[in-house]
């Protein structure tokens, strides 16, 4: 992944909603990069595979995969995201799964703002490895 210049940016000063907003994009970029690296296929198929991995139920399960590997600081960021005010799940989404997914997105946004790309890659690899094992 590209290195980003995030000097002077204190992620602790951002609201959990803002962290989740950024983390949603960071997580989706990881998903899309992984898909493109592993498969050259029609764009509509890539899109369907990406949607599968960025939906709330998948991200909620992803948190379960990485939970035991998180530091206390990372767990606290996840909890801030999960408990964020103003988070309204879409009608089709399970509210508990949606909040858990928002927590994961907040964590990804937080780590991105800290410039911890290796940590993001490590967590994402755990998620994808678990997902691949479940499909087998």
C-alpha positions in Angstrom: 0.0 0.0 0.0 1.0 3.6 -0.6 2.5 5.5 2.3 0.3 8.5 3.3 1.6 11.7 4.8 -0.5 12.2 8.0 1.8 14.4 10.0 0.0 16.6 12.5 -3.2 14.6 12.4 -4.3 13.4 15.9 -6.9 10.7 15.4 -8.0 10.9 19.0 -9.5 14.3 18.3 -11.9 13.0 15.7 -15.4 11.8 16.4 -16.1 8.1 16.1 -18.4 8.9 13.2 -15.7 10.7 11.4 -13.3 7.8 12.0 -15.9 5.4 10.7 -16.5 7.6 7.6 -12.8 7.4 6.7 -12.4 3.8 7.9 -15.2 2.7 5.5 -13.2 4.0 2.6 -9.9 2.5 3.9 -11.5 -0.9 4.4 -13.1 -0.9 1.0 -9.8 0.1 -0.6 -8.2 -2.9 1.1 -11.0 -5.2 -0.2 -10.7 -3.8 -3.8 -7.0 -4.1 -3.8 -7.1 -7.7 -2.6 -9.7 -8.6 -5.3 -7.7 -7.0 -8.1 -4.5 -8.7 -6.9 -6.1 -12.1 -6.8 -8.5 -12.1 -9.8 -8.7 -10.5 -13.2 -12.4 -10.7 -13.9 -15.2 -8.5 -15.3 -15.9 -5.4 -13.2 -19.4 -6.4 -12.4 -18.2 -9.6 -10.8 -15.5 -7.7 -8.9 -18.2 -5.3 -7.7 -20.4 -8.2 -6.4 -17.4 -9.7 -4.6 -16.5 -6.4 -3.0 -20.1 -5.7 -1.9 -20.1 -9.2 -0.2 -17.0 -8.2 1.9 -18.0 -4.6 2.8 -21.5 -5.3 4.0 -22.3 -4.9 7.7 -22.8 -8.6 8.4 -19.4 -9.4 7.0 -17.7 -6.6 8.9 -19.4 -7.6 12.1 -18.1 -11.1 11.7 -14.7 -9.6 10.8 -14.5 -8.0 14.2 -15.1 -11.4 15.9 -12.1 -12.7 14.0 -9.7 -9.9 15.1 -11.1 -9.1 18.5 -8.6 -11.3 20.4 -5.7 -9.7 18.6 -6.5 -6.1 19.4 -4.8 -4.0 22.0 -6.8 -2.3 24.7 -6.5 1.0 22.8 -7.8 -0.6 19.6 -10.7 -2.2 21.5 -11.6 1.2 23.0 -11.6 2.8 19.5 -13.9 0.0 18.3 -16.2 0.5 21.2 -16.3 4.3 20.5 -17.3 3.5 16.9 -19.9 0.9 17.9 -21.5 3.3 20.4 -21.4 6.4 18.2 -24.4 8.6 18.3 -26.3 9.2 15.0 -25.6 5.8 13.6 -28.8 4.6 11.9 -28.7 1.3 10.2 -30.5 0.9 6.8 -33.9 -0.8 7.0 -32.5 -4.1 5.7 -29.5 -4.2 8.2 -29.4 -5.8 11.6 -28.8 -2.9 14.1 -26.3 -4.9 16.2 -24.3 -6.0 13.1 -24.4 -2.5 11.7 -23.0 -1.0 15.0 -20.3 -3.7 15.2 -19.4 -2.9 11.6 -19.3 0.8 12.4 -16.8 0.0 15.2 -14.6 -1.9 12.8 -14.7 1.1 10.3 -13.8 3.5 13.1 -10.8 1.3 14.0 -9.6 1.2 10.4 -10.0 5.0 10.2 -8.1 5.5 13.5 -5.2 3.2 12.5 -5.0 4.9 9.0 -4.8 8.3 10.6 -2.0 7.0 12.8 -0.2 5.8 9.8 -0.2 2.2 11.0 -0.4 0.6 7.6 1.4 -2.6 8.6 -1.1 -3.0 11.5 -4.0 -2.4 9.1 -2.6 -5.0 6.7 -2.1 -7.5 9.5 -5.7 -7.2 10.7 -7.1 -7.3 7.2 -5.1 -10.4 6.4 -6.5 -12.1 9.5 -10.0 -11.2 8.3 -9.4 -12.5 4.8 -7.7 -15.7 6.0 -10.6 -16.5 8.2 -13.1 -15.7 5.4 -11.3 -18.0 3.0 -11.2 -20.8 5.6 -15.0 -20.5 6.1 -15.6 -20.8 2.4 -13.6 -24.0 2.1 
